[in-house]
Amino acid sequence: MAARDAARRDPLAIRNQPALWTGRRRQWLIPAGVLWLVAVLMLTATLTLQILIPWAGIGLETLLYLTMLACAIGMRETHPRNVAFAWLMGGMALVPILALVLITIGEAQGR
């Protein structure tokens, strides 16, 4: 029990970061929108190489951002909303990376 209380007070613990406990919706939605735009542009540039993987990545990226918007509208409590935002932005960062890796592997095998 004492270890759990100490973990809650540790300012360096990831779960205690100020971004998860305070902040406005726009502090998450604006960077996520920029991330969405960069990811969509990167995946659009690969449409000449492959069709399915870039479109799947664009669709997933859009779905994750729309989910962030739904959380921003539907969730009132700050901490759970910001935790959801953090997980969704993590997914938004992984989708284009995985898509680009799969495209690269597919192009390397095709040669």
C-alpha positions as CSV (number, residue, x, y, z in Angstrom):
1,M,0.0,0.0,0.0
2,A,2.8,2.4,0.9
3,A,4.5,1.6,-2.5
4,R,1.3,2.5,-4.3
5,D,1.0,5.8,-2.5
6,A,4.7,6.6,-3.3
7,A,4.1,5.8,-7.0
8,R,1.2,8.2,-7.1
9,R,3.3,11.0,-5.7
10,D,6.3,10.3,-8.0
11,P,6.3,13.2,-10.5
12,L,8.5,11.2,-12.9
13,A,6.0,8.3,-13.2
14,I,4.3,8.3,-16.6
15,R,0.8,8.1,-15.1
16,N,1.5,11.3,-13.1
17,Q,2.5,13.6,-16.0
18,P,0.7,16.9,-16.0
19,A,-0.6,16.3,-19.5
20,L,-2.7,13.4,-18.3
21,W,-4.2,15.3,-15.3
22,T,-4.8,18.8,-16.7
23,G,-5.1,20.5,-20.0
24,R,-7.6,21.4,-22.6
25,R,-8.9,19.3,-25.4
26,R,-7.2,21.5,-28.0
27,Q,-3.8,20.7,-26.5
28,W,-4.3,17.1,-27.7
29,L,-6.5,17.7,-30.8
30,I,-4.3,20.2,-32.6
31,P,-1.1,18.1,-32.4
32,A,-3.1,15.0,-33.3
33,G,-4.5,16.9,-36.3
34,V,-1.0,17.7,-37.5
35,L,0.0,14.0,-36.9
36,W,-3.0,12.9,-39.0
37,L,-2.1,15.3,-41.8
38,V,1.5,14.2,-42.0
39,A,0.6,10.6,-41.9
40,V,-2.0,10.9,-44.6
41,L,0.4,12.9,-46.8
42,M,3.1,10.2,-46.3
43,L,0.7,7.4,-47.1
44,T,-0.8,9.3,-50.1
45,A,2.7,9.5,-51.5
46,T,3.1,5.7,-51.4
47,L,-0.1,5.1,-53.4
48,T,2.0,4.8,-56.6
49,L,3.8,1.8,-55.0
50,Q,0.8,0.0,-53.5
51,I,-2.9,0.5,-53.1
52,L,-4.3,-1.6,-50.2
53,I,-1.8,-0.8,-47.4
54,P,-1.8,3.0,-47.9
55,W,-5.6,3.1,-48.1
56,A,-5.9,0.9,-45.0
57,G,-3.4,3.2,-43.1
58,I,-5.3,6.3,-44.2
59,G,-8.6,4.8,-43.1
60,L,-7.2,3.7,-39.7
61,E,-5.5,7.1,-39.1
62,T,-8.8,8.8,-39.9
63,L,-10.8,6.5,-37.7
64,L,-8.4,7.1,-34.8
65,Y,-8.6,10.9,-35.2
66,L,-12.4,10.7,-35.4
67,T,-12.4,8.6,-32.2
68,M,-10.3,11.4,-30.5
69,L,-13.0,13.9,-31.6
70,A,-15.7,11.7,-30.2
71,C,-13.8,11.4,-26.9
72,A,-13.4,15.2,-26.8
73,I,-17.1,15.6,-27.2
74,G,-18.3,12.7,-25.1
75,M,-15.9,12.5,-22.1
76,R,-16.2,15.2,-19.5
77,E,-13.6,14.0,-16.9
78,T,-10.2,15.3,-17.7
79,H,-7.9,12.4,-16.6
80,P,-9.8,9.5,-18.4
81,R,-10.2,11.7,-21.5
82,N,-6.5,12.6,-21.6
83,V,-5.5,8.9,-21.0
84,A,-7.7,8.0,-24.0
85,F,-6.1,10.8,-26.0
86,A,-2.6,9.5,-25.2
87,W,-3.5,5.9,-26.3
88,L,-5.2,7.1,-29.4
89,M,-2.2,9.4,-30.4
90,G,0.1,6.4,-29.8
91,G,-2.0,4.4,-32.2
92,M,-1.9,7.3,-34.7
93,A,1.9,7.3,-34.5
94,L,2.2,3.5,-35.0
95,V,-0.2,3.1,-37.9
96,P,1.8,5.0,-40.5
97,I,5.1,3.5,-39.3
98,L,3.7,0.0,-39.6
99,A,2.1,0.8,-43.0
100,L,5.4,2.2,-44.3
101,V,7.3,-0.8,-43.1
102,L,4.9,-3.2,-44.8
103,I,5.1,-1.2,-48.0
104,T,8.9,-1.3,-47.9
105,I,8.9,-5.0,-47.3
106,G,6.4,-5.5,-50.1
107,E,8.5,-3.4,-52.5
108,A,11.7,-5.2,-51.5
109,Q,10.2,-8.6,-52.2
110,G,8.8,-7.4,-55.5
111,R,12.2,-6.6,-56.9
